[in-house]
């Protein structure tokens, strides 16, 4: 296949999944063209059969806000003309699926056609797409796709319910994890940099947007910190990171935060004891899956698609939403029970192995028409 993969370049799950999938498809011999406004975070080395194309933005003074959707549409038309792209695979509905549809309409006017696929990732359905200013366009763009995939049954149901997409049109294809990069490490070097000997290390990795509820992460950590020495490692960046710091000051645990910024998370996860994910609309939980692959149990809310990834009481622990004490108490109780904790670490890795790349990429190839 000759594929254009359109994604956001940031550390959020949609960009990570899109980039990892693009690399696997390129390794299988497909000609893959990744399209975004800058090089995606995970696209960190040269790969045969894979090319990155930046969407350039003009600075015409009439435009108060740069019309990125139009520039993206134009770039997709150029790529189809130059490289014979057969399929545009959009990750995240807005604006990618809408720009892909516009590009196809222009190409059809020239007697040329291209297939469209869209992978929905979560907040494009549960948050952004439901805003009044985006809802109708989101619904229209999704409905015009030839292939629609979601990473969880929960997100497929949300799409049917809120956007009227016919039942059965969506394929549920889970996210996957690189089990070689994300694996348990018996003596992680990063641990000595994060905490004194004997202290526990809790971790949260995200884009620190409001949907991640980082105040709940800090609140849960404060509950645990009253029972044992521990640090909280925060990996990533985003608008709510200052809120996490302020909440930590209020609760008297600011000195126990380790704010690490945007970086590859595997070394930090390997040095962690628990992973906290109190998101209230997690469509899948890719960061949770990466933690589990490192043998790190996940503590979170029993909401969204997370229960499809984390087996409550087996590979992690889930509790009702919005209960800081619940998360913190669950975490502390688990760490106070070494035999149960050791069993849960092993179960977390075993559960992650169910999401190995090969069968998931196989499913995408079948869905996209490459097999």
GUKOL-550006 format. One record per residue (C-alpha): residue number from 1; residue in three letters; chain; x, y, z. Coordinates in nm, 4 decimals. Layout:
// GUKOL-550006
(node NUM 'Ala' 'A' (X Y Z))
...
// end
This chain:
// GUKOL-550006
(node 1 'Unk' 'A' (0.0000 0.0000 0.0000))
(node 2 'Unk' 'A' (0.0905 0.3640 -0.0413))
(node 3 'Unk' 'A' (-0.0422 0.5337 0.2714))
(node 4 'Unk' 'A' (-0.0521 0.8871 0.4116))
(node 5 'Unk' 'A' (-0.0744 0.8779 0.7924))
(node 6 'Unk' 'A' (-0.2029 1.2062 0.9363))
(node 7 'Unk' 'A' (-0.1511 1.2702 1.3070))
(node 8 'Unk' 'A' (-0.0632 1.5103 1.5833))
(node 9 'Unk' 'A' (0.3087 1.5057 1.6683))
(node 10 'Unk' 'A' (0.2787 1.5424 2.0456))
(node 11 'Unk' 'A' (0.3210 1.2896 2.3269))
(node 12 'Unk' 'A' (-0.0532 1.2184 2.3425))
(node 13 'Unk' 'A' (-0.1725 0.8672 2.2679))
(node 14 'Unk' 'A' (-0.3076 0.9398 1.9197))
(node 15 'Unk' 'A' (0.0290 1.0628 1.7927))
(node 16 'Unk' 'A' (0.2152 0.7754 1.9565))
(node 17 'Unk' 'A' (-0.0154 0.5090 1.8103))
(node 18 'Unk' 'A' (-0.0130 0.6688 1.4650))
(node 19 'Unk' 'A' (0.3656 0.6917 1.4572))
(node 20 'Unk' 'A' (0.4266 0.3406 1.5903))
(node 21 'Unk' 'A' (0.1775 0.1959 1.3411))
(node 22 'Unk' 'A' (0.3382 0.3899 1.0555))
(node 23 'Unk' 'A' (0.6785 0.2483 1.1448))
(node 24 'Unk' 'A' (0.5491 -0.1092 1.1617))
(node 25 'Unk' 'A' (0.3720 -0.0748 0.8259))
(node 26 'Unk' 'A' (0.6896 0.0659 0.6712))
(node 27 'Unk' 'A' (0.8870 -0.2283 0.8118))
(node 28 'Unk' 'A' (0.6410 -0.4577 0.6323))
(node 29 'Unk' 'A' (0.7194 -0.2968 0.2984))
(node 30 'Unk' 'A' (0.4345 -0.0454 0.2658))
(node 31 'Unk' 'A' (0.5206 0.3043 0.1424))
(node 32 'Unk' 'A' (0.4226 0.5282 0.4335))
(node 33 'Unk' 'A' (0.4101 0.9086 0.4369))
(node 34 'Unk' 'A' (0.3609 1.0670 0.7807))
(node 35 'Unk' 'A' (0.1995 1.4105 0.7693))
(node 36 'Unk' 'A' (0.1915 1.6635 1.0533))
(node 37 'Unk' 'A' (0.3000 2.0170 1.1421))
(node 38 'Unk' 'A' (0.6266 1.8893 1.2961))
(node 39 'Unk' 'A' (0.8135 1.5606 1.3316))
(node 40 'Unk' 'A' (0.6188 1.3318 1.5684))
(node 41 'Unk' 'A' (0.7687 1.2629 1.9099))
(node 42 'Unk' 'A' (0.8195 0.8891 1.8492))
(node 43 'Unk' 'A' (0.9572 0.9230 1.4941))
(node 44 'Unk' 'A' (1.3136 0.9410 1.6187))
(node 45 'Unk' 'A' (1.5248 0.7694 1.3537))
(node 46 'Unk' 'A' (1.5496 0.6967 0.9813))
(node 47 'Unk' 'A' (1.3363 0.4126 0.8497))
(node 48 'Unk' 'A' (1.3217 0.2681 0.4999))
(node 49 'Unk' 'A' (0.9843 0.3153 0.3269))
(node 50 'Unk' 'A' (0.8850 0.5986 0.5633))
(node 51 'Unk' 'A' (0.8931 0.9699 0.4839))
(node 52 'Unk' 'A' (0.7828 1.2668 0.6934))
(node 53 'Unk' 'A' (0.6090 1.5638 0.5311))
(node 54 'Unk' 'A' (0.5590 1.8906 0.7211))
(node 55 'Unk' 'A' (0.2440 2.0939 0.6669))
(node 56 'Unk' 'A' (0.3643 2.4475 0.6025))
(node 57 'Unk' 'A' (0.1641 2.7420 0.7250))
(node 58 'Unk' 'A' (0.1350 3.0778 0.5515))
(node 59 'Unk' 'A' (0.1403 3.4122 0.7316))
(node 60 'Unk' 'A' (-0.1070 3.6113 0.5230))
(node 61 'Unk' 'A' (-0.2197 3.8992 0.7512))
(node 62 'Unk' 'A' (-0.5873 3.8568 0.6598))
(node 63 'Unk' 'A' (-0.5958 3.5278 0.8513))
(node 64 'Unk' 'A' (-0.6213 3.6036 1.2216))
(node 65 'Unk' 'A' (-0.5826 3.2295 1.2883))
(node 66 'Unk' 'A' (-0.3805 3.0159 1.0423))
(node 67 'Unk' 'A' (-0.6209 2.7830 0.8530))
(node 68 'Unk' 'A' (-0.4331 2.4597 0.9298))
(node 69 'Unk' 'A' (-0.7120 2.2378 0.7967))
(node 70 'Unk' 'A' (-0.6844 2.3965 0.4529))
(node 71 'Unk' 'A' (-0.3055 2.3717 0.4479))
(node 72 'Unk' 'A' (-0.3302 2.0056 0.5488))
(node 73 'Unk' 'A' (-0.5873 1.9397 0.2774))
(node 74 'Unk' 'A' (-0.3596 2.0979 0.0179))
(node 75 'Unk' 'A' (-0.0606 1.8924 0.1375))
(node 76 'Unk' 'A' (-0.2619 1.5691 0.1063))
(node 77 'Unk' 'A' (-0.3630 1.6564 -0.2494))
(node 78 'Unk' 'A' (0.0023 1.7195 -0.3344))
(node 79 'Unk' 'A' (0.1080 1.3845 -0.1852))
(node 80 'Unk' 'A' (-0.1557 1.1914 -0.3792))
(node 81 'Unk' 'A' (-0.0456 1.3598 -0.7005))
(node 82 'Unk' 'A' (0.3274 1.3122 -0.6407))
(node 83 'Unk' 'A' (0.3458 0.9711 -0.4739))
(node 84 'Unk' 'A' (0.0274 0.7965 -0.5853))
(node 85 'Unk' 'A' (-0.1133 0.7708 -0.2321))
(node 86 'Unk' 'A' (-0.3938 0.5134 -0.2253))
(node 87 'Unk' 'A' (-0.5173 0.5601 0.1313))
(node 88 'Unk' 'A' (-0.5258 0.8506 0.3772))
(node 89 'Unk' 'A' (-0.5298 0.7233 0.7353))
(node 90 'Unk' 'A' (-0.6351 0.9986 0.9754))
(node 91 'Unk' 'A' (-0.5657 0.9683 1.3451))
(node 92 'Unk' 'A' (-0.7976 1.1865 1.5545))
(node 93 'Unk' 'A' (-1.1067 1.3121 1.3783))
(node 94 'Unk' 'A' (-1.0618 1.6899 1.3840))
(node 95 'Unk' 'A' (-0.9202 1.8319 1.1695))
(node 96 'Unk' 'A' (-0.7552 1.5317 1.0041))
(node 97 'Unk' 'A' (-1.0587 1.3350 0.8849))
(node 98 'Unk' 'A' (-1.2246 1.6542 0.7607))
(node 99 'Unk' 'A' (-0.9134 1.7609 0.5668))
(node 100 'Unk' 'A' (-0.8838 1.4119 0.4160))
(node 101 'Unk' 'A' (-1.2452 1.4226 0.2946))
(node 102 'Unk' 'A' (-1.1929 1.7660 0.1358))
(node 103 'Unk' 'A' (-0.8780 1.6405 -0.0363))
(node 104 'Unk' 'A' (-1.0671 1.3436 -0.1783))
(node 105 'Unk' 'A' (-1.3425 1.5682 -0.3120))
(node 106 'Unk' 'A' (-1.0859 1.7823 -0.4949))
(node 107 'Unk' 'A' (-0.9153 1.4721 -0.6352))
(node 108 'Unk' 'A' (-1.2443 1.3221 -0.7503))
(node 109 'Unk' 'A' (-1.3052 1.6397 -0.9464))
(node 110 'Unk' 'A' (-0.9900 1.5524 -1.1386))
(node 111 'Unk' 'A' (-1.0986 1.1944 -1.1990))
(node 112 'Unk' 'A' (-0.8763 1.0530 -0.9250))
(node 113 'Unk' 'A' (-0.9859 0.8724 -0.6106))
(node 114 'Unk' 'A' (-0.8344 0.7788 -0.2760))
(node 115 'Unk' 'A' (-0.9678 0.5703 0.0135))
(node 116 'Unk' 'A' (-1.0149 0.7176 0.3608))
(node 117 'Unk' 'A' (-0.9641 0.5590 0.7003))
(node 118 'Unk' 'A' (-0.9936 0.7189 1.0418))
(node 119 'Unk' 'A' (-0.8822 0.5900 1.3806))
(node 120 'Unk' 'A' (-1.0668 0.7602 1.6650))
(node 121 'Unk' 'A' (-0.8678 0.7994 1.9835))
(node 122 'Unk' 'A' (-1.0887 0.9319 2.2616))
(node 123 'Unk' 'A' (-1.1181 1.3026 2.3256))
(node 124 'Unk' 'A' (-1.1981 1.3617 1.9585))
(node 125 'Unk' 'A' (-1.5248 1.1809 2.0438))
(node 126 'Unk' 'A' (-1.5735 1.2308 2.4170))
(node 127 'Unk' 'A' (-1.4654 1.5951 2.4384))
(node 128 'Unk' 'A' (-1.3658 1.7952 2.1297))
(node 129 'Unk' 'A' (-1.6185 1.6439 1.8911))
(node 130 'Unk' 'A' (-1.9075 1.7136 2.1278))
(node 131 'Unk' 'A' (-1.8405 2.0845 2.1411))
(node 132 'Unk' 'A' (-2.1091 2.2714 1.9514))
(node 133 'Unk' 'A' (-1.8532 2.4333 1.7231))
(node 134 'Unk' 'A' (-1.7192 2.0944 1.6050))
(node 135 'Unk' 'A' (-1.9992 1.8404 1.6463))
(node 136 'Unk' 'A' (-2.1628 1.8461 1.3037))
(node 137 'Unk' 'A' (-1.8346 1.8546 1.1147))
(node 138 'Unk' 'A' (-1.6994 1.5710 1.3284))
(node 139 'Unk' 'A' (-2.0081 1.3596 1.2610))
(node 140 'Unk' 'A' (-1.9952 1.4325 0.8878))
(node 141 'Unk' 'A' (-1.6213 1.3650 0.8525))
(node 142 'Unk' 'A' (-1.6365 1.0344 1.0403))
(node 143 'Unk' 'A' (-1.9377 0.9158 0.8438))
(node 144 'Unk' 'A' (-1.7573 0.9794 0.5117))
(node 145 'Unk' 'A' (-1.4699 0.7439 0.5965))
(node 146 'Unk' 'A' (-1.4385 0.4075 0.4229))
(node 147 'Unk' 'A' (-1.2848 0.2513 0.7345))
(node 148 'Unk' 'A' (-1.3409 0.3583 1.0966))
(node 149 'Unk' 'A' (-1.1473 0.2037 1.3853))
(node 150 'Unk' 'A' (-1.1507 0.2580 1.7598))
(node 151 'Unk' 'A' (-0.9172 0.1146 2.0261))
(node 152 'Unk' 'A' (-1.1944 0.0007 2.2630))
(node 153 'Unk' 'A' (-1.5535 -0.1173 2.2672))
(node 154 'Unk' 'A' (-1.6347 0.1723 2.4995))
(node 155 'Unk' 'A' (-1.5226 0.4323 2.2430))
(node 156 'Unk' 'A' (-1.7115 0.2556 1.9634))
(node 157 'Unk' 'A' (-2.0291 0.2747 2.1729))
(node 158 'Unk' 'A' (-1.9683 0.6428 2.2470))
(node 159 'Unk' 'A' (-1.9286 0.7129 1.8749))
(node 160 'Unk' 'A' (-2.2523 0.5339 1.7918))
(node 161 'Unk' 'A' (-2.4392 0.7086 2.0713))
(node 162 'Unk' 'A' (-2.3224 1.0666 2.0218))
(node 163 'Unk' 'A' (-2.2564 1.0808 1.6459))
(node 164 'Unk' 'A' (-2.5122 0.8414 1.5015))
(node 165 'Unk' 'A' (-2.2547 0.6171 1.3352))
(node 166 'Unk' 'A' (-2.4320 0.2941 1.2432))
(node 167 'Unk' 'A' (-2.3642 -0.0048 1.4648))
(node 168 'Unk' 'A' (-2.1116 -0.2381 1.3091))
(node 169 'Unk' 'A' (-1.9365 0.0237 1.0955))
(node 170 'Unk' 'A' (-1.6482 0.0542 1.3396))
(node 171 'Unk' 'A' (-1.3731 -0.2005 1.3871))
(node 172 'Unk' 'A' (-1.2330 -0.2299 1.7380))
(node 173 'Unk' 'A' (-0.8562 -0.2651 1.7050))
(node 174 'Unk' 'A' (-0.6711 -0.2190 2.0353))
(node 175 'Unk' 'A' (-0.3547 -0.0207 2.0799))
(node 176 'Unk' 'A' (-0.0288 -0.2123 2.1095))
(node 177 'Unk' 'A' (0.2986 -0.1846 2.2957))
(node 178 'Unk' 'A' (0.6608 -0.2542 2.2027))
(node 179 'Unk' 'A' (0.7390 -0.5361 2.4445))
(node 180 'Unk' 'A' (1.1127 -0.5047 2.3883))
(node 181 'Unk' 'A' (1.1378 -0.1340 2.4683))
(node 182 'Unk' 'A' (0.8849 -0.1550 2.7488))
(node 183 'Unk' 'A' (0.9903 -0.4473 2.9661))
(node 184 'Unk' 'A' (1.0750 -0.5077 3.3320))
(node 185 'Unk' 'A' (1.4247 -0.4085 3.4367))
(node 186 'Unk' 'A' (1.5552 -0.5815 3.7516))
(node 187 'Unk' 'A' (1.8023 -0.3045 3.8411))
(node 188 'Unk' 'A' (1.6837 0.0190 3.6769))
(node 189 'Unk' 'A' (1.9516 0.2873 3.6831))
(node 190 'Unk' 'A' (1.6932 0.5672 3.6913))
(node 191 'Unk' 'A' (1.5638 0.4639 4.0319))
(node 192 'Unk' 'A' (1.8633 0.6038 4.2185))
(node 193 'Unk' 'A' (1.8073 0.9374 4.0449))
(node 194 'Unk' 'A' (1.4418 0.9513 4.1474))
(node 195 'Unk' 'A' (1.4317 0.8451 4.5116))
(node 196 'Unk' 'A' (1.6474 0.7495 4.8105))
(node 197 'Unk' 'A' (1.6926 0.3777 4.8829))
(node 198 'Unk' 'A' (1.3819 0.2185 5.0272))
(node 199 'Unk' 'A' (1.1427 0.4844 4.8947))
(node 200 'Unk' 'A' (0.8583 0.3964 4.6586))
(node 201 'Unk' 'A' (0.8263 0.5535 4.3141))
(node 202 'Unk' 'A' (0.4812 0.6340 4.1736))
(node 203 'Unk' 'A' (0.4514 0.7642 3.8182))
(node 204 'Unk' 'A' (0.2042 0.9485 3.5980))
(node 205 'Unk' 'A' (0.2659 0.9999 3.2237))
(node 206 'Unk' 'A' (0.0325 1.2206 3.0188))
(node 207 'Unk' 'A' (-0.0164 1.5424 2.8245))
(node 208 'Unk' 'A' (-0.1462 1.7093 3.1442))
(node 209 'Unk' 'A' (-0.4743 1.8228 2.9963))
(node 210 'Unk' 'A' (-0.7838 1.8667 3.2167))
(node 211 'Unk' 'A' (-0.9229 1.5258 3.1147))
(node 212 'Unk' 'A' (-0.6270 1.3585 3.2902))
(node 213 'Unk' 'A' (-0.7287 1.5032 3.6317))
(node 214 'Unk' 'A' (-0.3750 1.5468 3.7592))
(node 215 'Unk' 'A' (-0.5061 1.7017 4.0820))
(node 216 'Unk' 'A' (-0.6454 1.3554 4.1614))
(node 217 'Unk' 'A' (-0.3017 1.2051 4.0925))
(node 218 'Unk' 'A' (-0.1436 1.4386 4.3477))
(node 219 'Unk' 'A' (-0.4272 1.3880 4.5947))
(node 220 'Unk' 'A' (-0.3896 1.0116 4.5787))
(node 221 'Unk' 'A' (-0.0136 1.0409 4.6185))
(node 222 'Unk' 'A' (-0.0554 1.2598 4.9270))
(node 223 'Unk' 'A' (-0.2732 0.9924 5.0881))
(node 224 'Unk' 'A' (-0.0091 0.7273 5.0205))
(node 225 'Unk' 'A' (0.2754 0.9574 5.1300))
(node 226 'Unk' 'A' (0.1294 0.9814 5.4804))
(node 227 'Unk' 'A' (0.1810 0.6054 5.5136))
(node 228 'Unk' 'A' (0.5224 0.5527 5.3551))
(node 229 'Unk' 'A' (0.8199 0.7376 5.2030))
(node 230 'Unk' 'A' (0.7612 0.7854 4.8311))
(node 231 'Unk' 'A' (0.8084 1.0186 4.5345))
(node 232 'Unk' 'A' (0.5748 1.0990 4.2467))
(node 233 'Unk' 'A' (0.7366 1.1195 3.9006))
(node 234 'Unk' 'A' (0.5441 1.3307 3.6486))
(node 235 'Unk' 'A' (0.6437 1.2673 3.2860))
(node 236 'Unk' 'A' (0.5138 1.4902 3.0079))
(node 237 'Unk' 'A' (0.3989 1.8492 2.9801))
(node 238 'Unk' 'A' (0.0751 2.0376 2.9348))
(node 239 'Unk' 'A' (-0.1542 2.3096 3.0676))
(node 240 'Unk' 'A' (-0.2384 2.1405 3.3990))
(node 241 'Unk' 'A' (0.1183 2.0743 3.5123))
(node 242 'Unk' 'A' (0.1247 2.3985 3.7175))
(node 243 'Unk' 'A' (-0.2019 2.2844 3.8776))
(node 244 'Unk' 'A' (-0.0305 1.9634 3.9883))
(node 245 'Unk' 'A' (0.2505 2.1644 4.1476))
(node 246 'Unk' 'A' (0.0066 2.3943 4.3257))
(node 247 'Unk' 'A' (-0.1983 2.1012 4.4551))
(node 248 'Unk' 'A' (0.1217 1.9388 4.5821))
(node 249 'Unk' 'A' (0.2135 2.2565 4.7724))
(node 250 'Unk' 'A' (-0.1328 2.2693 4.9303))
(node 251 'Unk' 'A' (-0.0983 1.9074 5.0460))
(node 252 'Unk' 'A' (0.2600 1.9463 5.1654))
(node 253 'Unk' 'A' (0.4177 1.7033 4.9166))
(node 254 'Unk' 'A' (0.5791 1.9408 4.6648))
(node 255 'Unk' 'A' (0.9307 1.8325 4.7663))
(node 256 'Unk' 'A' (0.8376 1.4739 4.6765))
(node 257 'Unk' 'A' (0.7434 1.5558 4.3154))
(node 258 'Unk' 'A' (0.9854 1.4778 4.0353))
(node 259 'Unk' 'A' (0.8820 1.6877 3.7343))
(node 260 'Unk' 'A' (1.0644 1.5295 3.4413))
(node 261 'Unk' 'A' (0.9138 1.6931 3.1318))
(node 262 'Unk' 'A' (0.8537 1.5323 2.7936))
(node 263 'Unk' 'A' (1.0838 1.2381 2.7327))
(node 264 'Unk' 'A' (1.0785 0.8729 2.6383))
(node 265 'Unk' 'A' (0.9116 0.7141 2.9399))
(node 266 'Unk' 'A' (1.0431 0.3571 2.9447))
(node 267 'Unk' 'A' (1.3388 0.4144 3.1801))
(node 268 'Unk' 'A' (1.1133 0.5958 3.4285))
(node 269 'Unk' 'A' (0.8458 0.3265 3.4089))
(node 270 'Unk' 'A' (1.1037 0.0539 3.4667))
(node 271 'Unk' 'A' (1.2067 0.2362 3.7849))
(node 272 'Unk' 'A' (0.8463 0.2719 3.9074))
(node 273 'Unk' 'A' (0.6459 0.0765 4.1610))
(node 274 'Unk' 'A' (0.2967 0.1927 4.0594))
(node 275 'Unk' 'A' (0.1336 0.3927 3.7804))
(node 276 'Unk' 'A' (-0.1531 0.6343 3.8571))
(node 277 'Unk' 'A' (-0.4137 0.7070 3.5871))
(node 278 'Unk' 'A' (-0.7325 0.8716 3.7208))
(node 279 'Unk' 'A' (-0.8617 0.9872 3.3811))
(node 280 'Unk' 'A' (-1.2412 0.9980 3.3594))
(node 281 'Unk' 'A' (-1.2734 0.9310 2.9876))
(node 282 'Unk' 'A' (-0.9691 0.7264 2.8928))
(node 283 'Unk' 'A' (-1.0543 0.5579 2.5635))
(node 284 'Unk' 'A' (-0.7907 0.2886 2.6079))
(node 285 'Unk' 'A' (-0.4982 0.3889 2.8276))
(node 286 'Unk' 'A' (-0.1836 0.3514 2.6180))
(node 287 'Unk' 'A' (0.0347 0.4942 2.8939))
(node 288 'Unk' 'A' (-0.1150 0.2374 3.1311))
(node 289 'Unk' 'A' (-0.0335 -0.0409 2.8848))
(node 290 'Unk' 'A' (0.3269 0.0777 2.8565))
(node 291 'Unk' 'A' (0.3549 0.0778 3.2369))
(node 292 'Unk' 'A' (0.2105 -0.2740 3.2575))
(node 293 'Unk' 'A' (0.4604 -0.3946 2.9975))
(node 294 'Unk' 'A' (0.7314 -0.2803 3.2393))
(node 295 'Unk' 'A' (0.5665 -0.4868 3.5136))
(node 296 'Unk' 'A' (0.4118 -0.1835 3.6838))
(node 297 'Unk' 'A' (0.0548 -0.2266 3.8170))
(node 298 'Unk' 'A' (-0.1924 0.0498 3.7274))
(node 299 'Unk' 'A' (-0.4193 0.2258 3.9775))
(node 300 'Unk' 'A' (-0.7045 0.4192 3.8158))
(node 301 'Unk' 'A' (-1.0763 0.4773 3.7786))
(node 302 'Unk' 'A' (-1.3134 0.2107 3.6503))
(node 303 'Unk' 'A' (-1.4231 0.4289 3.3594))
(node 304 'Unk' 'A' (-1.4013 0.4495 2.9814))
(node 305 'Unk' 'A' (-1.1903 0.1909 2.8047))
(node 306 'Unk' 'A' (-0.9445 0.1386 3.0898))
(node 307 'Unk' 'A' (-1.1257 -0.1724 3.2250))
(node 308 'Unk' 'A' (-1.0660 -0.3322 2.8826))
(node 309 'Unk' 'A' (-0.6912 -0.3007 2.9448))
(node 310 'Unk' 'A' (-0.6474 -0.3323 3.3215))
(node 311 'Unk' 'A' (-0.7898 -0.6399 3.4930))
(node 312 'Unk' 'A' (-0.9194 -0.5053 3.8229))
(node 313 'Unk' 'A' (-0.7556 -0.6887 4.1118))
(node 314 'Unk' 'A' (-0.5234 -0.8821 3.8809))
(node 315 'Unk' 'A' (-0.2962 -0.6544 3.6727))
(node 316 'Unk' 'A' (-0.4023 -0.3359 3.8493))
(node 317 'Unk' 'A' (-0.6736 -0.1856 4.0653))
(node 318 'Unk' 'A' (-0.9692 0.0304 3.9644))
(node 319 'Unk' 'A' (-1.2057 0.2283 4.1854))
(node 320 'Unk' 'A' (-1.4994 0.4715 4.1495))
(node 321 'Unk' 'A' (-1.4153 0.8074 3.9961))
(node 322 'Unk' 'A' (-1.3211 1.1169 4.1869))
(node 323 'Unk' 'A' (-1.2118 0.9442 4.5053))
(node 324 'Unk' 'A' (-0.8562 1.0570 4.5839))
(node 325 'Unk' 'A' (-0.8531 0.8607 4.9070))
(node 326 'Unk' 'A' (-0.9633 0.5478 4.7210))
(node 327 'Unk' 'A' (-0.6714 0.5670 4.4785))
(node 328 'Unk' 'A' (-0.4173 0.6495 4.7455))
(node 329 'Unk' 'A' (-0.5432 0.3896 4.9899))
(node 330 'Unk' 'A' (-0.5508 0.1184 4.7224))
(node 331 'Unk' 'A' (-0.1942 0.2038 4.6254))
(node 332 'Unk' 'A' (-0.0666 0.2040 4.9830))
(node 333 'Unk' 'A' (-0.2473 -0.1181 5.0733))
(node 334 'Unk' 'A' (-0.1002 -0.2917 4.7708))
(node 335 'Unk' 'A' (0.2560 -0.1796 4.8452))
(node 336 'Unk' 'A' (0.2100 -0.2935 5.2057))
(node 337 'Unk' 'A' (0.1345 -0.6468 5.0814))
(node 338 'Unk' 'A' (0.4556 -0.7728 4.9140))
(node 339 'Unk' 'A' (0.3221 -1.1147 4.8000))
(node 340 'Unk' 'A' (0.0153 -0.9612 4.6364))
(node 341 'Unk' 'A' (0.2223 -0.6820 4.4856))
(node 342 'Unk' 'A' (0.4714 -0.9286 4.3343))
(node 343 'Unk' 'A' (0.1868 -1.1303 4.1819))
(node 344 'Unk' 'A' (0.0310 -0.8158 4.0371))
(node 345 'Unk' 'A' (0.3601 -0.7097 3.8785))
(node 346 'Unk' 'A' (0.3826 -1.0444 3.7006))
(node 347 'Unk' 'A' (0.0173 -1.0248 3.5966))
(node 348 'Unk' 'A' (0.0659 -0.6724 3.4592))
(node 349 'Unk' 'A' (0.3403 -0.7912 3.2252))
(node 350 'Unk' 'A' (0.1374 -1.0973 3.1226))
(node 351 'Unk' 'A' (-0.1642 -0.8782 3.0421))
(node 352 'Unk' 'A' (0.0521 -0.6402 2.8363))
(node 353 'Unk' 'A' (0.1787 -0.9323 2.6297))
(node 354 'Unk' 'A' (-0.1762 -0.9759 2.4982))
(node 355 'Unk' 'A' (-0.1257 -0.6426 2.3175))
(node 356 'Unk' 'A' (0.1871 -0.7356 2.1228))
(node 357 'Unk' 'A' (0.2391 -0.5407 1.7983))
(node 358 'Unk' 'A' (0.2202 -0.8213 1.5390))
(node 359 'Unk' 'A' (-0.1479 -0.9246 1.5703))
(node 360 'Unk' 'A' (-0.2620 -0.5629 1.6029))
(node 361 'Unk' 'A' (-0.0693 -0.4528 1.2938))
(node 362 'Unk' 'A' (-0.2123 -0.7591 1.1156))
(node 363 'Unk' 'A' (-0.5614 -0.6342 1.2022))
(node 364 'Unk' 'A' (-0.4803 -0.2869 1.0689))
(node 365 'Unk' 'A' (-0.3427 -0.4311 0.7463))
(node 366 'Unk' 'A' (-0.6627 -0.6264 0.6912))
(node 367 'Unk' 'A' (-0.8784 -0.3241 0.7743))
(node 368 'Unk' 'A' (-0.6822 -0.0874 0.5512))
(node 369 'Unk' 'A' (-0.6817 -0.3290 0.2598))
(node 370 'Unk' 'A' (-0.3165 -0.4251 0.2569))
(node 371 'Unk' 'A' (-0.3722 -0.8000 0.2977))
// end
